[in-house]
Amino acid sequence: MAKNQKLTGDVYYPAPEIVEQAHIQDFEAVHQQALADLPGFWGKIAAENFEWYSPWERVLDDSNAPFYKWFVGAKVNLIHNALDRHQRSPVRNKAALIFEGEAG
């Protein structure tokens, strides 16, 4: 949080057992990595977490700001990455979405 930013309202911190299981253990370190090399940071995340039909030529094209282009030249199927690829993994039988309406 920025030094001059003020909190409004209550702040609720997660339970220690939730923090221990968090994917990101040190937010500040990850944030600094992203700030130091934004295209490199997101390129690494994208390569590790998605299956691509064809790779990108450039992670970020900022030559026509504010009309930025991400993953220029890449081809990806987001539905495949969101659902289909998990059919080959240990989570294949887990519910992808659980919905509970207001009535409970």
Contacts in CASP RR format, 6 or more apart in sequence:
PFRMAT RR
TARGET T0000
AUTHOR 0000-0000-0000
METHOD contacts of the structure
MODEL  1
MAKNQKLTGDVYYPAPEIVEQAHIQDFEAVHQQALADLPGFWGKIAAENF
EWYSPWERVLDDSNAPFYKWFVGAKVNLIHNALDRHQRSPVRNKAALIFE
GEAG
1 7 0 8 1.000
14 22 0 8 1.000
24 30 0 8 1.000
33 41 0 8 1.000
34 41 0 8 1.000
34 42 0 8 1.000
38 60 0 8 1.000
39 58 0 8 1.000
39 59 0 8 1.000
39 60 0 8 1.000
40 59 0 8 1.000
42 59 0 8 1.000
42 60 0 8 1.000
42 70 0 8 1.000
43 56 0 8 1.000
43 59 0 8 1.000
43 71 0 8 1.000
46 52 0 8 1.000
46 56 0 8 1.000
46 59 0 8 1.000
46 71 0 8 1.000
50 76 0 8 1.000
50 81 0 8 1.000
51 76 0 8 1.000
51 80 0 8 1.000
51 81 0 8 1.000
51 85 0 8 1.000
52 74 0 8 1.000
52 75 0 8 1.000
52 76 0 8 1.000
53 75 0 8 1.000
53 76 0 8 1.000
53 77 0 8 1.000
54 73 0 8 1.000
54 74 0 8 1.000
54 75 0 8 1.000
55 74 0 8 1.000
56 71 0 8 1.000
56 72 0 8 1.000
56 73 0 8 1.000
56 74 0 8 1.000
57 72 0 8 1.000
57 73 0 8 1.000
57 74 0 8 1.000
58 71 0 8 1.000
58 72 0 8 1.000
58 73 0 8 1.000
59 70 0 8 1.000
59 71 0 8 1.000
59 72 0 8 1.000
60 68 0 8 1.000
60 69 0 8 1.000
60 70 0 8 1.000
61 68 0 8 1.000
61 69 0 8 1.000
61 70 0 8 1.000
61 72 0 8 1.000
62 68 0 8 1.000
77 84 0 8 1.000
82 96 0 8 1.000
83 96 0 8 1.000
86 92 0 8 1.000
86 96 0 8 1.000
END
